[in-house]
């Protein structure tokens, strides 16, 4: 079974080498999408045994994920695991994902954090538990089976912080497993910005989810 890990990266020179090296202990197929970084991210990645895709312009986290996922699917990935480049995710949790893939072969695997950084993340969690039966839609550590990615090649058509594919798949009866995951304290700035901006963007995303799914 071919399992790929896809990592979007923008100016992650401080973390990306360790992130990739730790992942290589558990998986061999890693795709990093460099989102037009201006630091040494590309130079570092070129020294590592991974597939490097570079965006000529900055297209953002979700579109970079889509690009990496599309590559993985095109070269035969059976599952794609999404992983953040900032060092918050733990490589050992990917090993948990691969065990579940081998044992259960679910359509989706959703990472579940033990705590949330922002107020709106709690609101998202209440909403998804009530309506869909899962806990943490905004955790970046997820896995998608090939059939899901072929059916929904675009992660989102509306601004949903990359979650639209999850809601559509679950509405269509996709199977899923949840996995508790550990999160390291962030040493870099969140892609959502400060607390106020992050909560505002997540509020907009939740409204879009409610309206569009």
C-alpha positions in Angstrom: 0.0 0.0 0.0 1.4 3.4 -1.0 1.0 6.0 1.7 2.2 9.6 1.0 2.7 12.5 3.4 2.0 15.9 1.9 3.5 19.0 3.6 2.9 22.6 2.5 5.8 24.8 3.5 6.3 28.6 3.5 9.5 30.0 5.0 10.1 27.0 7.3 13.9 26.9 7.3 14.0 26.5 11.1 11.8 23.5 11.3 11.5 21.7 7.9 14.7 19.6 8.1 13.8 18.0 11.4 10.1 17.6 10.4 11.1 15.6 7.3 13.8 13.6 8.9 11.5 12.5 11.7 8.8 11.6 9.2 11.2 9.5 7.1 11.5 7.1 10.0 7.9 6.1 9.5 7.1 6.8 5.8 9.2 6.9 2.6 6.9 8.9 0.3 7.0 12.6 1.3 5.9 15.5 -0.9 6.7 19.0 0.2 5.1 21.9 -1.6 7.2 25.0 -1.2 4.8 27.9 -1.4 7.3 30.4 -2.9 9.5 30.6 0.2 11.9 33.5 0.5 14.3 32.0 3.0 16.5 28.8 2.9 13.6 26.4 2.8 14.2 25.2 -0.8 17.9 24.8 -0.3 17.3 22.6 2.7 14.6 20.5 1.0 16.9 19.9 -2.0 19.2 18.0 0.3 16.5 15.6 1.5 15.1 12.4 -0.2 11.6 13.9 -0.8 9.6 15.1 -3.8 9.8 18.9 -3.9 7.2 20.9 -5.7 7.7 24.7 -5.8 5.0 27.3 -6.5 6.2 30.2 -8.6 3.9 32.5 -6.6 2.5 32.2 -3.1 -0.9 30.4 -3.4 -1.6 29.7 0.3 -1.9 26.6 2.5 -5.0 24.9 1.1 -4.1 25.3 -2.5 -0.6 24.1 -1.8 -2.1 21.0 -0.1 -4.3 20.4 -3.2 -1.2 20.6 -5.4 0.7 18.1 -3.4 -2.3 15.8 -3.0 -2.9 15.9 -6.8 0.7 14.8 -7.4 0.5 12.0 -4.9 -2.8 10.7 -6.4 -1.4 10.9 -9.9 1.6 8.7 -9.0 -0.6 6.1 -7.3 -1.1 7.0 -3.7 -3.6 4.8 -1.9 -3.7 7.2 1.1 -2.5 10.8 1.6 -1.7 12.1 5.0 -1.5 15.9 5.5 1.1 17.2 7.9 2.2 20.7 8.9 5.7 22.0 8.3 6.0 24.1 11.5 7.0 21.3 13.9 3.7 21.2 15.8 2.8 17.7 14.6 4.5 14.6 15.9 5.9 12.1 13.4 5.0 9.2 15.7 1.4 10.1 15.2 1.8 9.3 11.5 2.7 5.7 12.6 -0.6 5.6 14.4 -2.3 6.6 11.2 -0.5 3.9 9.1 -1.6 1.3 11.7 -5.2 2.3 11.3 -4.9 2.3 7.5 -3.6 -1.2 7.5 -6.1 -2.5 10.0 -9.4 -0.7 9.1 -8.8 1.1 5.7 -11.2 3.9 6.5 -12.0 6.6 4.0 -10.8 9.3 6.4 -8.6 9.5 9.5 -9.0 12.7 11.6 -6.5 13.8 14.1 -7.9 15.0 17.5 -6.0 17.5 19.6 -6.4 17.5 23.4 -6.7 21.3 23.5 -7.3 24.2 21.2 -5.5 27.5 20.8 -8.5 29.7 20.0 -12.1 30.2 21.2 -13.5 29.6 17.7 -11.8 26.1 17.6 -14.1 25.1 20.5 -17.1 26.4 18.6 -16.1 24.4 15.5 -15.8 21.3 17.6 -19.2 21.7 19.3 -20.8 22.2 15.8 -19.1 19.1 14.2 -19.7 16.8 17.1 -23.4 17.8 17.2 -24.0 17.6 13.4 -21.4 15.1 12.1 -20.2 13.1 15.1 -16.5 14.0 14.9 -14.4 16.2 17.1 -11.7 18.3 15.6 -12.2 19.6 12.0 -9.3 22.1 12.2 -6.5 19.7 13.1 -4.1 19.7 10.1 -3.1 16.0 10.6 -5.6 14.0 8.5 -5.5 11.1 6.1 -7.6 10.6 2.9 -8.2 7.4 1.0 -7.6 7.5 -2.7 -11.3 7.1 -3.6 -12.2 10.2 -1.5 -9.5 12.3 -3.3 -10.6 11.2 -6.7 -14.3 12.0 -5.9 -13.4 15.4 -4.4 -10.2 16.7 -6.1 -10.7 20.2 -4.7 -10.4 20.5 -0.9 -12.8 23.5 -0.8 -14.8 25.6 -3.3 -15.7 28.0 -0.5 -13.6 29.4 2.3 -13.8 26.6 4.9 -10.2 26.4 6.1 -9.7 23.3 4.0 -12.6 21.4 5.7 -15.2 21.3 3.0 -14.0 17.9 1.6 -14.5 16.4 5.1 -18.1 17.5 5.4 -19.0 16.5 1.9 -17.5 13.1 2.2 -19.2 12.4 5.5 -22.5 13.5 4.1 -22.0 11.0 1.3 -21.4 8.2 3.9 -17.6 8.1 4.1 -16.2 6.0 6.9 -13.8 7.6 9.4 -11.6 7.0 12.4 -10.4 9.6 14.9 -6.9 9.5 16.4 -5.7 11.4 19.5 -2.6 13.4 18.4 0.0 15.4 20.3 0.8 19.0 19.4 4.1 20.7 20.2 4.1 24.4 21.2 4.5 26.5 18.1 7.8 28.3 17.8 6.8 30.3 14.7 3.8 32.6 13.9 0.5 30.8 13.1 -0.6 30.9 9.5 -3.8 32.5 10.9 -2.0 35.4 12.5 -2.8 36.6 16.0 -5.6 35.5 18.2 -8.1 38.1 16.9 -7.4 37.5 13.3 -7.4 33.7 13.8 -10.7 33.7 15.5 -12.2 36.0 12.8 -11.0 33.8 10.0 -12.3 30.7 11.7 -15.6 32.3 12.3 -15.8 33.2 8.6 -14.9 29.6 7.8 -17.6 28.1 10.0 -20.3 30.4 8.5 -19.2 29.2 5.1 -19.4 25.6 6.2 -22.9 26.0 7.5 -24.0 27.7 4.4 -22.3 25.6 1.8 -22.4 22.0 3.2 
